[in-house]
Amino acid sequence: MAKKYIVKLSKQERSALIDLKKNLVASSQKIQRANVLLKADSNSSPTFALRGGNRGF
């Protein structure tokens, strides 16, 4: 399946999303969207899949 949107997060954006996910201070919908953005990020490290990034949320 071809990618519909290409997501490129900066280091600052990526760290903000990770902090949001770790602290659980946002709504569940916001945390789920952060998970989707982190998974779709094309700038993510190639080891993301090895750390469980290819599993569901």
mmJSON file of the N, C-alpha and C atoms, coordinates in Angstrom:
{"data_MODEL":{"atom_site":{
"group_PDB":["ATOM","ATOM","ATOM","ATOM","ATOM","ATOM","ATOM","ATOM","ATOM","ATOM","ATOM","ATOM","ATOM","ATOM","ATOM","ATOM","ATOM","ATOM","ATOM","ATOM","ATOM","ATOM","ATOM","ATOM","ATOM","ATOM","ATOM","ATOM","ATOM","ATOM","ATOM","ATOM","ATOM","ATOM","ATOM","ATOM","ATOM","ATOM","ATOM","ATOM","ATOM","ATOM","ATOM","ATOM","ATOM","ATOM","ATOM","ATOM","ATOM","ATOM","ATOM","ATOM","ATOM","ATOM","ATOM","ATOM","ATOM","ATOM","ATOM","ATOM","ATOM","ATOM","ATOM","ATOM","ATOM","ATOM","ATOM","ATOM","ATOM","ATOM","ATOM","ATOM","ATOM","ATOM","ATOM","ATOM","ATOM","ATOM","ATOM","ATOM","ATOM","ATOM","ATOM","ATOM","ATOM","ATOM","ATOM","ATOM","ATOM","ATOM","ATOM","ATOM","ATOM","ATOM","ATOM","ATOM","ATOM","ATOM","ATOM","ATOM","ATOM","ATOM","ATOM","ATOM","ATOM","ATOM","ATOM","ATOM","ATOM","ATOM","ATOM","ATOM","ATOM","ATOM","ATOM","ATOM","ATOM","ATOM","ATOM","ATOM","ATOM","ATOM","ATOM","ATOM","ATOM","ATOM","ATOM","ATOM","ATOM","ATOM","ATOM","ATOM","ATOM","ATOM","ATOM","ATOM","ATOM","ATOM","ATOM","ATOM","ATOM","ATOM","ATOM","ATOM","ATOM","ATOM","ATOM","ATOM","ATOM","ATOM","ATOM","ATOM","ATOM","ATOM","ATOM","ATOM","ATOM","ATOM","ATOM","ATOM","ATOM","ATOM","ATOM","ATOM","ATOM","ATOM","ATOM","ATOM","ATOM","ATOM","ATOM"],
"id":[1,2,3,4,5,6,7,8,9,10,11,12,13,14,15,16,17,18,19,20,21,22,23,24,25,26,27,28,29,30,31,32,33,34,35,36,37,38,39,40,41,42,43,44,45,46,47,48,49,50,51,52,53,54,55,56,57,58,59,60,61,62,63,64,65,66,67,68,69,70,71,72,73,74,75,76,77,78,79,80,81,82,83,84,85,86,87,88,89,90,91,92,93,94,95,96,97,98,99,100,101,102,103,104,105,106,107,108,109,110,111,112,113,114,115,116,117,118,119,120,121,122,123,124,125,126,127,128,129,130,131,132,133,134,135,136,137,138,139,140,141,142,143,144,145,146,147,148,149,150,151,152,153,154,155,156,157,158,159,160,161,162,163,164,165,166,167,168,169,170,171],
"type_symbol":["N","C","C","N","C","C","N","C","C","N","C","C","N","C","C","N","C","C","N","C","C","N","C","C","N","C","C","N","C","C","N","C","C","N","C","C","N","C","C","N","C","C","N","C","C","N","C","C","N","C","C","N","C","C","N","C","C","N","C","C","N","C","C","N","C","C","N","C","C","N","C","C","N","C","C","N","C","C","N","C","C","N","C","C","N","C","C","N","C","C","N","C","C","N","C","C","N","C","C","N","C","C","N","C","C","N","C","C","N","C","C","N","C","C","N","C","C","N","C","C","N","C","C","N","C","C","N","C","C","N","C","C","N","C","C","N","C","C","N","C","C","N","C","C","N","C","C","N","C","C","N","C","C","N","C","C","N","C","C","N","C","C","N","C","C","N","C","C","N","C","C"],
"label_atom_id":["N","CA","C","N","CA","C","N","CA","C","N","CA","C","N","CA","C","N","CA","C","N","CA","C","N","CA","C","N","CA","C","N","CA","C","N","CA","C","N","CA","C","N","CA","C","N","CA","C","N","CA","C","N","CA","C","N","CA","C","N","CA","C","N","CA","C","N","CA","C","N","CA","C","N","CA","C","N","CA","C","N","CA","C","N","CA","C","N","CA","C","N","CA","C","N","CA","C","N","CA","C","N","CA","C","N","CA","C","N","CA","C","N","CA","C","N","CA","C","N","CA","C","N","CA","C","N","CA","C","N","CA","C","N","CA","C","N","CA","C","N","CA","C","N","CA","C","N","CA","C","N","CA","C","N","CA","C","N","CA","C","N","CA","C","N","CA","C","N","CA","C","N","CA","C","N","CA","C","N","CA","C","N","CA","C","N","CA","C","N","CA","C","N","CA","C","N","CA","C"],
"label_alt_id":[null,null,null,null,null,null,null,null,null,null,null,null,null,null,null,null,null,null,null,null,null,null,null,null,null,null,null,null,null,null,null,null,null,null,null,null,null,null,null,null,null,null,null,null,null,null,null,null,null,null,null,null,null,null,null,null,null,null,null,null,null,null,null,null,null,null,null,null,null,null,null,null,null,null,null,null,null,null,null,null,null,null,null,null,null,null,null,null,null,null,null,null,null,null,null,null,null,null,null,null,null,null,null,null,null,null,null,null,null,null,null,null,null,null,null,null,null,null,null,null,null,null,null,null,null,null,null,null,null,null,null,null,null,null,null,null,null,null,null,null,null,null,null,null,null,null,null,null,null,null,null,null,null,null,null,null,null,null,null,null,null,null,null,null,null,null,null,null,null,null,null],
"label_comp_id":["MET","MET","MET","ALA","ALA","ALA","LYS","LYS","LYS","LYS","LYS","LYS","TYR","TYR","TYR","ILE","ILE","ILE","VAL","VAL","VAL","LYS","LYS","LYS","LEU","LEU","LEU","SER","SER","SER","LYS","LYS","LYS","GLN","GLN","GLN","GLU","GLU","GLU","ARG","ARG","ARG","SER","SER","SER","ALA","ALA","ALA","LEU","LEU","LEU","ILE","ILE","ILE","ASP","ASP","ASP","LEU","LEU","LEU","LYS","LYS","LYS","LYS","LYS","LYS","ASN","ASN","ASN","LEU","LEU","LEU","VAL","VAL","VAL","ALA","ALA","ALA","SER","SER","SER","SER","SER","SER","GLN","GLN","GLN","LYS","LYS","LYS","ILE","ILE","ILE","GLN","GLN","GLN","ARG","ARG","ARG","ALA","ALA","ALA","ASN","ASN","ASN","VAL","VAL","VAL","LEU","LEU","LEU","LEU","LEU","LEU","LYS","LYS","LYS","ALA","ALA","ALA","ASP","ASP","ASP","SER","SER","SER","ASN","ASN","ASN","SER","SER","SER","SER","SER","SER","PRO","PRO","PRO","THR","THR","THR","PHE","PHE","PHE","ALA","ALA","ALA","LEU","LEU","LEU","ARG","ARG","ARG","GLY","GLY","GLY","GLY","GLY","GLY","ASN","ASN","ASN","ARG","ARG","ARG","GLY","GLY","GLY","PHE","PHE","PHE"],
"label_asym_id":["A","A","A","A","A","A","A","A","A","A","A","A","A","A","A","A","A","A","A","A","A","A","A","A","A","A","A","A","A","A","A","A","A","A","A","A","A","A","A","A","A","A","A","A","A","A","A","A","A","A","A","A","A","A","A","A","A","A","A","A","A","A","A","A","A","A","A","A","A","A","A","A","A","A","A","A","A","A","A","A","A","A","A","A","A","A","A","A","A","A","A","A","A","A","A","A","A","A","A","A","A","A","A","A","A","A","A","A","A","A","A","A","A","A","A","A","A","A","A","A","A","A","A","A","A","A","A","A","A","A","A","A","A","A","A","A","A","A","A","A","A","A","A","A","A","A","A","A","A","A","A","A","A","A","A","A","A","A","A","A","A","A","A","A","A","A","A","A","A","A","A"],
"label_entity_id":["1","1","1","1","1","1","1","1","1","1","1","1","1","1","1","1","1","1","1","1","1","1","1","1","1","1","1","1","1","1","1","1","1","1","1","1","1","1","1","1","1","1","1","1","1","1","1","1","1","1","1","1","1","1","1","1","1","1","1","1","1","1","1","1","1","1","1","1","1","1","1","1","1","1","1","1","1","1","1","1","1","1","1","1","1","1","1","1","1","1","1","1","1","1","1","1","1","1","1","1","1","1","1","1","1","1","1","1","1","1","1","1","1","1","1","1","1","1","1","1","1","1","1","1","1","1","1","1","1","1","1","1","1","1","1","1","1","1","1","1","1","1","1","1","1","1","1","1","1","1","1","1","1","1","1","1","1","1","1","1","1","1","1","1","1","1","1","1","1","1","1"],
"label_seq_id":[1,1,1,2,2,2,3,3,3,4,4,4,5,5,5,6,6,6,7,7,7,8,8,8,9,9,9,10,10,10,11,11,11,12,12,12,13,13,13,14,14,14,15,15,15,16,16,16,17,17,17,18,18,18,19,19,19,20,20,20,21,21,21,22,22,22,23,23,23,24,24,24,25,25,25,26,26,26,27,27,27,28,28,28,29,29,29,30,30,30,31,31,31,32,32,32,33,33,33,34,34,34,35,35,35,36,36,36,37,37,37,38,38,38,39,39,39,40,40,40,41,41,41,42,42,42,43,43,43,44,44,44,45,45,45,46,46,46,47,47,47,48,48,48,49,49,49,50,50,50,51,51,51,52,52,52,53,53,53,54,54,54,55,55,55,56,56,56,57,57,57],
"pdbx_PDB_ins_code":[null,null,null,null,null,null,null,null,null,null,null,null,null,null,null,null,null,null,null,null,null,null,null,null,null,null,null,null,null,null,null,null,null,null,null,null,null,null,null,null,null,null,null,null,null,null,null,null,null,null,null,null,null,null,null,null,null,null,null,null,null,null,null,null,null,null,null,null,null,null,null,null,null,null,null,null,null,null,null,null,null,null,null,null,null,null,null,null,null,null,null,null,null,null,null,null,null,null,null,null,null,null,null,null,null,null,null,null,null,null,null,null,null,null,null,null,null,null,null,null,null,null,null,null,null,null,null,null,null,null,null,null,null,null,null,null,null,null,null,null,null,null,null,null,null,null,null,null,null,null,null,null,null,null,null,null,null,null,null,null,null,null,null,null,null,null,null,null,null,null,null],
"Cartn_x":[0.841,0.0,0.887,0.609,1.387,0.992,1.979,1.695,0.891,-0.131,-0.977,-0.367,0.183,0.823,2.209,3.162,4.511,4.698,5.023,5.172,6.652,7.143,8.534,8.541,8.831,8.853,10.278,10.391,11.696,11.989,13.204,13.568,12.732,12.455,11.663,10.218,9.645,8.27,8.174,9.152,9.167,9.283,10.172,10.328,9.078,8.405,7.166,6.078,5.989,4.993,5.318,6.598,7.006,6.712,6.987,6.683,5.183,4.402,2.944,2.465,3.057,2.674,3.104,4.283,4.8,4.052,3.755,3.16,1.664,1.007,-0.434,-1.252,-0.872,-1.593,-2.661,-2.685,-3.636,-4.788,-5.758,-6.89,-6.43,-7.215,-6.855,-6.805,-7.656,-7.66,-6.358,-5.869,-4.621,-3.431,-3.45,-2.36,-2.383,-3.559,-3.669,-3.151,-3.456,-2.953,-1.439,-0.903,0.554,1.187,0.572,1.068,1.073,0.014,-0.077,1.009,1.203,2.237,3.632,3.891,5.198,5.43,4.396,4.543,4.708,4.068,4.132,5.359,6.11,7.255,8.294,8.637,9.63,11.053,11.222,12.545,12.879,12.011,12.264,13.443,14.011,15.177,14.758,15.652,15.296,15.102,15.565,15.396,14.029,13.202,11.865,11.067,11.18,10.45,10.966,12.257,12.821,12.383,12.051,11.626,10.139,9.459,8.019,7.202,7.803,7.066,6.124,6.34,5.469,4.236,4.129,2.926,1.861,0.67,-0.42,-0.22,-1.083,-0.962,-1.541],
"Cartn_y":[-1.176,0.0,1.24,2.147,3.376,4.328,5.082,6.045,7.21,7.589,8.691,10.024,10.079,11.286,10.92,11.789,11.576,12.488,11.896,12.632,12.729,13.948,14.169,15.046,14.429,15.149,15.603,16.801,17.256,16.584,16.72,16.126,16.717,18.017,18.683,18.178,18.053,17.561,16.124,15.316,13.912,13.789,14.579,14.501,15.006,16.009,16.499,15.426,14.697,13.628,12.471,12.151,11.081,11.474,12.735,13.21,13.169,13.571,13.545,12.117,11.185,9.784,9.199,9.569,9.03,9.573,10.862,11.507,11.256,10.884,10.615,11.763,12.996,14.154,14.639,14.066,14.497,13.498,13.846,12.945,11.71,10.669,9.424,9.615,10.478,10.744,11.424,12.344,13.041,12.084,11.195,10.219,9.247,8.837,7.943,8.628,9.891,10.63,10.773,10.964,11.031,9.703,8.59,7.268,7.109,7.555,7.44,8.275,9.493,10.353,9.767,9.232,8.632,7.409,6.632,5.444,5.807,6.877,7.285,8.129,8.525,9.408,8.742,9.405,8.848,9.118,10.018,10.32,9.451,8.495,7.676,6.745,6.255,5.386,4.033,3.38,2.081,0.997,1.225,0.24,0.34,1.297,1.456,0.165,-0.482,-1.725,-2.837,-2.808,-3.841,-3.672,-2.447,-2.194,-2.342,-2.886,-3.094,-2.057,-1.253,-0.214,-0.751,-1.994,-2.557,-3.221,-3.288,-3.84,-2.756,-3.188,-2.242,-1.442,-0.478,0.37,-0.365],
"Cartn_z":[0.0,0.0,0.0,-0.884,-0.977,0.149,0.593,1.654,1.096,1.837,1.399,1.811,3.001,3.512,4.021,3.789,4.301,5.496,6.632,7.886,8.216,8.394,8.779,10.033,11.162,12.432,12.75,13.292,13.762,15.105,15.572,16.865,17.988,17.907,18.939,18.928,17.743,17.632,18.132,17.74,18.154,19.671,20.282,21.741,22.461,21.898,22.503,22.478,21.37,21.269,22.207,22.34,23.251,24.691,25.057,26.413,26.681,25.697,25.834,26.083,25.367,25.491,26.838,27.308,28.567,29.78,29.772,30.941,31.082,29.989,29.995,30.58,30.239,30.75,29.766,28.567,27.551,27.459,26.654,26.451,25.685,25.765,25.091,23.575,23.052,21.614,21.187,21.998,21.69,21.759,22.725,22.869,21.695,21.259,20.114,18.847,18.675,17.511,17.569,18.776,18.93,18.533,18.914,18.528,17.011,16.36,14.909,14.243,14.722,14.133,14.339,15.527,15.787,14.913,14.689,13.862,12.388,11.933,10.529,10.199,11.194,10.987,10.09,8.998,8.08,8.562,9.518,10.066,11.273,11.599,12.779,12.521,13.596,13.484,12.909,12.184,11.617,12.672,13.893,14.963,15.612,15.166,15.746,15.587,14.442,14.205,15.113,15.422,16.277,17.727,18.125,19.496,19.68,18.715,18.852,18.146,17.306,16.595,15.547,15.138,14.118,14.7,16.014,16.658,16.776,17.078,17.277,18.561,18.768,19.951,21.096],
"occupancy":[1.0,1.0,1.0,1.0,1.0,1.0,1.0,1.0,1.0,1.0,1.0,1.0,1.0,1.0,1.0,1.0,1.0,1.0,1.0,1.0,1.0,1.0,1.0,1.0,1.0,1.0,1.0,1.0,1.0,1.0,1.0,1.0,1.0,1.0,1.0,1.0,1.0,1.0,1.0,1.0,1.0,1.0,1.0,1.0,1.0,1.0,1.0,1.0,1.0,1.0,1.0,1.0,1.0,1.0,1.0,1.0,1.0,1.0,1.0,1.0,1.0,1.0,1.0,1.0,1.0,1.0,1.0,1.0,1.0,1.0,1.0,1.0,1.0,1.0,1.0,1.0,1.0,1.0,1.0,1.0,1.0,1.0,1.0,1.0,1.0,1.0,1.0,1.0,1.0,1.0,1.0,1.0,1.0,1.0,1.0,1.0,1.0,1.0,1.0,1.0,1.0,1.0,1.0,1.0,1.0,1.0,1.0,1.0,1.0,1.0,1.0,1.0,1.0,1.0,1.0,1.0,1.0,1.0,1.0,1.0,1.0,1.0,1.0,1.0,1.0,1.0,1.0,1.0,1.0,1.0,1.0,1.0,1.0,1.0,1.0,1.0,1.0,1.0,1.0,1.0,1.0,1.0,1.0,1.0,1.0,1.0,1.0,1.0,1.0,1.0,1.0,1.0,1.0,1.0,1.0,1.0,1.0,1.0,1.0,1.0,1.0,1.0,1.0,1.0,1.0,1.0,1.0,1.0,1.0,1.0,1.0],
"B_iso_or_equiv":[0.0,0.0,0.0,0.0,0.0,0.0,0.0,0.0,0.0,0.0,0.0,0.0,0.0,0.0,0.0,0.0,0.0,0.0,0.0,0.0,0.0,0.0,0.0,0.0,0.0,0.0,0.0,0.0,0.0,0.0,0.0,0.0,0.0,0.0,0.0,0.0,0.0,0.0,0.0,0.0,0.0,0.0,0.0,0.0,0.0,0.0,0.0,0.0,0.0,0.0,0.0,0.0,0.0,0.0,0.0,0.0,0.0,0.0,0.0,0.0,0.0,0.0,0.0,0.0,0.0,0.0,0.0,0.0,0.0,0.0,0.0,0.0,0.0,0.0,0.0,0.0,0.0,0.0,0.0,0.0,0.0,0.0,0.0,0.0,0.0,0.0,0.0,0.0,0.0,0.0,0.0,0.0,0.0,0.0,0.0,0.0,0.0,0.0,0.0,0.0,0.0,0.0,0.0,0.0,0.0,0.0,0.0,0.0,0.0,0.0,0.0,0.0,0.0,0.0,0.0,0.0,0.0,0.0,0.0,0.0,0.0,0.0,0.0,0.0,0.0,0.0,0.0,0.0,0.0,0.0,0.0,0.0,0.0,0.0,0.0,0.0,0.0,0.0,0.0,0.0,0.0,0.0,0.0,0.0,0.0,0.0,0.0,0.0,0.0,0.0,0.0,0.0,0.0,0.0,0.0,0.0,0.0,0.0,0.0,0.0,0.0,0.0,0.0,0.0,0.0,0.0,0.0,0.0,0.0,0.0,0.0],
"pdbx_formal_charge":[null,null,null,null,null,null,null,null,null,null,null,null,null,null,null,null,null,null,null,null,null,null,null,null,null,null,null,null,null,null,null,null,null,null,null,null,null,null,null,null,null,null,null,null,null,null,null,null,null,null,null,null,null,null,null,null,null,null,null,null,null,null,null,null,null,null,null,null,null,null,null,null,null,null,null,null,null,null,null,null,null,null,null,null,null,null,null,null,null,null,null,null,null,null,null,null,null,null,null,null,null,null,null,null,null,null,null,null,null,null,null,null,null,null,null,null,null,null,null,null,null,null,null,null,null,null,null,null,null,null,null,null,null,null,null,null,null,null,null,null,null,null,null,null,null,null,null,null,null,null,null,null,null,null,null,null,null,null,null,null,null,null,null,null,null,null,null,null,null,null,null],
"auth_seq_id":[1,1,1,2,2,2,3,3,3,4,4,4,5,5,5,6,6,6,7,7,7,8,8,8,9,9,9,10,10,10,11,11,11,12,12,12,13,13,13,14,14,14,15,15,15,16,16,16,17,17,17,18,18,18,19,19,19,20,20,20,21,21,21,22,22,22,23,23,23,24,24,24,25,25,25,26,26,26,27,27,27,28,28,28,29,29,29,30,30,30,31,31,31,32,32,32,33,33,33,34,34,34,35,35,35,36,36,36,37,37,37,38,38,38,39,39,39,40,40,40,41,41,41,42,42,42,43,43,43,44,44,44,45,45,45,46,46,46,47,47,47,48,48,48,49,49,49,50,50,50,51,51,51,52,52,52,53,53,53,54,54,54,55,55,55,56,56,56,57,57,57],
"auth_comp_id":["MET","MET","MET","ALA","ALA","ALA","LYS","LYS","LYS","LYS","LYS","LYS","TYR","TYR","TYR","ILE","ILE","ILE","VAL","VAL","VAL","LYS","LYS","LYS","LEU","LEU","LEU","SER","SER","SER","LYS","LYS","LYS","GLN","GLN","GLN","GLU","GLU","GLU","ARG","ARG","ARG","SER","SER","SER","ALA","ALA","ALA","LEU","LEU","LEU","ILE","ILE","ILE","ASP","ASP","ASP","LEU","LEU","LEU","LYS","LYS","LYS","LYS","LYS","LYS","ASN","ASN","ASN","LEU","LEU","LEU","VAL","VAL","VAL","ALA","ALA","ALA","SER","SER","SER","SER","SER","SER","GLN","GLN","GLN","LYS","LYS","LYS","ILE","ILE","ILE","GLN","GLN","GLN","ARG","ARG","ARG","ALA","ALA","ALA","ASN","ASN","ASN","VAL","VAL","VAL","LEU","LEU","LEU","LEU","LEU","LEU","LYS","LYS","LYS","ALA","ALA","ALA","ASP","ASP","ASP","SER","SER","SER","ASN","ASN","ASN","SER","SER","SER","SER","SER","SER","PRO","PRO","PRO","THR","THR","THR","PHE","PHE","PHE","ALA","ALA","ALA","LEU","LEU","LEU","ARG","ARG","ARG","GLY","GLY","GLY","GLY","GLY","GLY","ASN","ASN","ASN","ARG","ARG","ARG","GLY","GLY","GLY","PHE","PHE","PHE"],
"auth_asym_id":["A","A","A","A","A","A","A","A","A","A","A","A","A","A","A","A","A","A","A","A","A","A","A","A","A","A","A","A","A","A","A","A","A","A","A","A","A","A","A","A","A","A","A","A","A","A","A","A","A","A","A","A","A","A","A","A","A","A","A","A","A","A","A","A","A","A","A","A","A","A","A","A","A","A","A","A","A","A","A","A","A","A","A","A","A","A","A","A","A","A","A","A","A","A","A","A","A","A","A","A","A","A","A","A","A","A","A","A","A","A","A","A","A","A","A","A","A","A","A","A","A","A","A","A","A","A","A","A","A","A","A","A","A","A","A","A","A","A","A","A","A","A","A","A","A","A","A","A","A","A","A","A","A","A","A","A","A","A","A","A","A","A","A","A","A","A","A","A","A","A","A"],
"auth_atom_id":["N","CA","C","N","CA","C","N","CA","C","N","CA","C","N","CA","C","N","CA","C","N","CA","C","N","CA","C","N","CA","C","N","CA","C","N","CA","C","N","CA","C","N","CA","C","N","CA","C","N","CA","C","N","CA","C","N","CA","C","N","CA","C","N","CA","C","N","CA","C","N","CA","C","N","CA","C","N","CA","C","N","CA","C","N","CA","C","N","CA","C","N","CA","C","N","CA","C","N","CA","C","N","CA","C","N","CA","C","N","CA","C","N","CA","C","N","CA","C","N","CA","C","N","CA","C","N","CA","C","N","CA","C","N","CA","C","N","CA","C","N","CA","C","N","CA","C","N","CA","C","N","CA","C","N","CA","C","N","CA","C","N","CA","C","N","CA","C","N","CA","C","N","CA","C","N","CA","C","N","CA","C","N","CA","C","N","CA","C","N","CA","C","N","CA","C","N","CA","C"],
"pdbx_PDB_model_num":[1,1,1,1,1,1,1,1,1,1,1,1,1,1,1,1,1,1,1,1,1,1,1,1,1,1,1,1,1,1,1,1,1,1,1,1,1,1,1,1,1,1,1,1,1,1,1,1,1,1,1,1,1,1,1,1,1,1,1,1,1,1,1,1,1,1,1,1,1,1,1,1,1,1,1,1,1,1,1,1,1,1,1,1,1,1,1,1,1,1,1,1,1,1,1,1,1,1,1,1,1,1,1,1,1,1,1,1,1,1,1,1,1,1,1,1,1,1,1,1,1,1,1,1,1,1,1,1,1,1,1,1,1,1,1,1,1,1,1,1,1,1,1,1,1,1,1,1,1,1,1,1,1,1,1,1,1,1,1,1,1,1,1,1,1,1,1,1,1,1,1]
}}}
